[in-house]
């Protein structure tokens, strides 16, 4: 009787383990699509396969010359030279979409993520959260792939399709937050008003260097500063006039950290922040910025291009 109970116990244990093992082995790969390109980022649509992405998903991206040097084969070691990665496993708070509150995806669910705009986002880890470019440097072709993470957190799906896109260069139009933060000598003005409060250049730089930490006021102020500097530098403001007015009205008398201690919920600022982010990246706004389309290329043409 004891042997039989032991056998039954082992069978029950296997019944709980085997479905997880099979699940991890059969997790479907997601699919990727490039939605838009900016000076400092690529906007990607990640769509889960039939099994979903129950523990989130990962993105790998490399510069074209590095990817071609590997014969267009993705490395298996995350520490491989030139490989950039991000693991999306929690909840976003910066780039929010209607109904999307988690990077853990249901079957066939899609979400937009922005490589090059991850340093202010939550729910992820990355070895390269910063911008892909600043609009002042030549554009770079980037190759990107993805995979889903399984429910136990220690497995993964096969790789998705590989997509490529170029960040854009600018011609006297808009520049990103990173450009203005790192090139204070290029600022066309020495003070700006955010809401009802005036800030001098040193205060504005301090705000740009302040981590968001879940404060929507800070993320909105970052993009508002860059947008105002772009406009002062000659960028046509029509695409964001209404958004800037709405942002100023919402900020009001709040003083932005680290200068002050004001706070706004990210859910209340996300839409405005996104519009201003797209303006600063050249996705909307002045039409004279160079827009470089996504390329589909053969292995032969890529070898020639990066030779």
N, C-alpha and C positions, 0 to 999 in steps of 0.2 A: 504493500500500500504506500509505503514511504517512497519507493522508487517511482511509482506511478505519479504521486504528487509532484515529485521533483521533475519528472518528464513534462507534466502538465505546466509546471511553472516555467520551465525553459521554453516550451512552445508559446506560452503567453508572452514571454519577454521577446521572443523572436517576432511575434506578431506585431509588437509595438515598434521594434527596430527596423524591420525589413521595409515597411512602407516609407520610412524616412530615407533609407538608403536608396531605394528605387527613385524616390522623389528627387534626391540630390543628383542622381545620375541622369535623370531625364528632364531636368530643368531646361526650358526652351530659351534660346538666345533672343535677346531683344532686337529691334531694328532701329537704325539711326537715320536721321535726315537733317541736313543743314537748312535751317529756317531763315537765317539772316546773318549778315556779317557787318561788323563795325570796326572802328580803328583799333580797339583793344579787345574785342571779343568775337566769338562765334556763338550764335544761338542755335541750339540743337534740340530736335524733338526725339525723345527716347520713348519707344513703344514696347511694352512688355509682350512676351510671347504668350502662348496659350496657358502656360503654367504660372504666369505672373512673375514678379520679382519680389518675393515675400520678405526678403531681408534687405531690399534695396538693390542698387546696381553700382557698377564701376565704369568709369571712362578712362581710356588711355589716349594720349595724343602726343604726336611728335612732329617736329619740323620736317618738311619734305626731304631735305638733303640727308637728314639722319635716317628717315624711314627707307629711303632708296639705298643708303649705304648698308642696310640690313636686308637687301633684296626684297623689300616690302613684306617682311615677316615680323610679326609682333613678338617682342621678347616675352619670356615667361617669368623673368625676374623683375619685380617692380623697381629694383635698384639699378637696372640697366642704364647706361649712359644715354642721355637725351630723352628718356621716357618721362613724360609727365602724367600724373594720375590723380584721380579723385574718387573717393568712395562715398556714395550718397546713401546714408542709412537711417537718417533721422527725419526731422521736420524742418522745412524751409521757413524763413521769416522775412526774407528780403524780396525775392522775385516770386510773388504769389500769383496763382491762377485760380479762377473761380472753381471751387470744389476741391482744390488740391491742397492738402495739408500734410502730406507725407511723401517721402521718396520711396516708400514701400508700395509697389504697384500691384494692382489687381490684374487678372488676365486681360490682355489687349489694352490696358490703360496707357495713356500717353501723358508725358510731362515735358515741359520746356526747361532746359538748363543752359547756363551761359558760361562756358569756359572763358577765362579772362575776366570774369566778374564774380569770383568766388570768395574773395577775401573778406567780404562783409556778410556772406551768407552763413546760415546755421545748418546743422544736421548733416555735415559732411566733414571729411578730412582730405587734405590734398597736399602734395609736395610742391605744387605750383599754382597757388590761388590768384596770383596777380595778373595784370593785363598782358595780352598778347602783343601789344604795340601801343603807340600813343598817337598815331596819325601823322607824326612828323618824320617817321622813319619809313623806309621802303616796306611794302607789304610782304608777308611771309605766307607760304602755303603750308597748311597744317593738315595732318591726317589723323583721323579719330576712329576709335572702335569702342565697343562697350560689351559688358557681360552682366548677367543677373547673379545675385547672391542668393544662396539657398537659405531655408528657414533656420538651419543650425548655425549659420554664420561661418562654416568652415569649408564650403564648397562653392562651386560656380558653374554657370552654364557655359556652353561654347561661346566663342567670340561672335559678336554681331557682324553685320556688313561693315566695311570700312568706307568712310566718307572723307572728302577733302574740301577745303575752302580756304580762301585768302582773307586775312584781315585787310582793311582798306587803308589807303593813304589819303591825306588831306591836302587841299590846295586853298589855303586861306579860308577855311571854314571852321569846323569845330574840332576841339581837342578833348581828350579824356581827363578825368580827375587826376590820373597819374601824371600826365604831362604838366598840368598846372601846379600840382604839389611839388614836383621835382624841378620846375623851371620858374621859380618866383621872379627871376630877372625878366621874364617875358610878359609879366602881368601888365595889361594896359591901364589898370587903375590901382590905387593904393588903399581903397576902402570899398565896402559893399554894404548894402542893407539887406538883412534877412528878416522877413516879417516886419516888425516895427523897430528893430534894433540895428544900429550901425556898428560895424566891426572894422578895425584897421587891419592892415595886411598881416601883421604878426598873429593877431587873434584868428584870422581866417586860416592861416597856415596851421595853427594849433588845432583848429576844428578838423581840418583835412587829415591830420595825423591821429585823430581820436578814433579808437575802435568803436564800432557800433554797439556791440554787447546788448543786442535786443532792443535798442532805442531807435524807434522810427524817426525821431527828430534829427538824429545824427546822420542817418543814411539819406534823408531828404535834404538836409543842409549840404552834404557833400555834393550831391548832384546839382543843387541850386547854385552853389558857388561856381562850379564849373560852367554851368549854363550862362550865368551872368558874365563871367569872364569871356566866354566865347562871343557873346553878344557885344560886349564892350570892345572886343577885338575885331568886330566887323561881320559876324555871322548873322544872317537874317533871322529874326526871332519869331516869325509868324507861326511856325509849327508848335511853339511852346508858350506863346503869350498868355493863353488862358490858363495853362497849367501853372505857370509862374505866379499869376495873380491868385490862383487858388492856394498855392503853397504858402505865399505870403500871408494870406488871410488865416490859414490854419496855424501857422507859426505864431503870428501876433506878437505878444510881448514876451514869449518864452525866450530864454537865453540859452543858446546851444552849448552843450559840453564840448571841450573842457573849459570854455570861458564861463559857462553857467551850469545849471543843474536841470534844465528843462527836459521834459519827456513827452513823447507821443507814442502810442501803440503802433507797431509796425503795420498792423492790418489797416490802420487809418491813413497811412502814408504810402503804402506800397504802390498803388496805381500811379500816383504823381511821380514817385521816385523812378518808376520804370519809364515813363514818358521822357523825363529829363535825361535819364541814362541813355535811352535810344537817341535822343538829340545829340548828346555829347559824343556818342560813338558814331554819329553820321548815318544812322539808320533812317532818321527822319530829319527834316530841316533843309538847309541850303542844298540846292540841286547841283552846285558846281563842284562838289566833292567827288573824287574818283570812285566809282563803284566797280569793284572787280568781281565778276561772277564766279560761281563754283565751277571748277573744271573737272571733266572726266578725262583721264589720261591713260594711255597704254603704258605697259612696262617699258617698252622701247623709248617712247617719248620722254618718260621720266628720267631714264638713264641719260639721255641726251641733255635734258634740261639741267641736271645736277652734276654733270660730268666736270 
